[in-house]
Structures are given as structure tokens and as C-alpha cells.
């Protein structure tokens, strides 16, 4: 129920996840990338660090959202 609330509230375009609880996440329509798979595939990518501006990113682009425990009601998202 908590994950369903967070998914609806955050409206993610992509999820990075480990294998724990993956069945719940796969039931969503959002693409899920398993971290284990991403680490294996990462060796095929360049190790060069690009400047954010080179790929069109600036300080207004959201990197991720962390959710609180929700002890006072629904979890609250903190945008980073």
C-alpha cells in the first residue's frame, strides 16, 4: 500500500531497484532497471565524466526523490 502511494505521488519515469520486493514494482507500468543488471552493463559505457551542461542538464533537473517514513500520515517526498 505504501509503495503504491509513493508510485502514484512520485509519478516516476524509471525505477532503479534491487531484487528485494521487485514483484511489487514489476506490477507497475514504469520500467524497472535492476541494479545488479545495471552494474554488469556499466562496463560497456565510457568512464569519462561529462559536464551536466554538455548533456543538457542544469540545476532544475531532478535526480531522485527520497520518501520519509510517513509516521505522521502519508509518506512525504523530498526532491533532490
Secondary structure, DSSP 8 states (H G I E B T S, - for coil): -HHHHHHHHH--SEEEE-STTHHHHHTSSSEEEEHHHHHHHHTTS------GGGGT--TTS---EEE---TTSS--EEE-
